[in-house]
Amino acid sequence: MIREEEARFEELYPEAKVDLRPRSAREAIAELFNDSVEMIVSARALNDEERAAQKASNLEVNEFRIAMDAVAIIVNEANNVARLTLPQLDSIFTGRVMDWGLLGWRGSGGKISVFLPDRNMASYELFAARVLGGREYTTPARVLTSSPDMIAAVEKEPSAVGIVGLNWLRNTTARVRILDLSDPAAPDSLGIKGKYFSPHQAYIYKQ
């Protein structure tokens, strides 16, 4: 999206040149704090550690929400797993359950291979905060440093499960499946208790 914005801006203003530098969220925020850049676009807000550093350095940072995305859980297309609850996800990514059969999905490759995004990536921190509640990740089978690398790795490993931003799956031909998710802790008043949603549906519901 940002590359499209860059191209459109330079088209409208031919004498202008935008210096776009792809970085992980943590790296981009560090450059902002070090006064190396004047503006960044991040898939997440500042975390507690970064806000403390901002306050200690007396830095003024203005934040603007310009878009919304979702975190998607992906598995190899050959894996017959179709849906999981958030507690099941917690069990997988903290290492308490490491076999698909123990989650009721037999014939799904047996041992689970957990693929994690690099800790500098927004998806790593977002998932840890929203799903794991701050609990530590299990030791992963692999750590991927970009979302395209994550998708490619899961596509090649039948027993893998990975985390990726939903936008990276747009128009992809990769042989991966996005899992439907359910939150048993959702209040009955929302009318979604016990129901499963794809990230696409959850995004529409939240809006």
Secondary structure, DSSP 8 states (H G I E B T S, - for coil): -HHHHHHHHHHH-TT---------HHHHHHHHHTTS-S----SS---HHHHHHHHHTT------------EEEEEETT----EEEHHHHHHHHTTS--BGGGGT-TTS-SB-EEEEE-TTSHHHHHHHHHTSTT------SEEESSHHHHHHHHHH-TTEEEEEEGGGGTT---SEEE-EEE-TTS-GGGT-TT--B-HHHHHHHH-
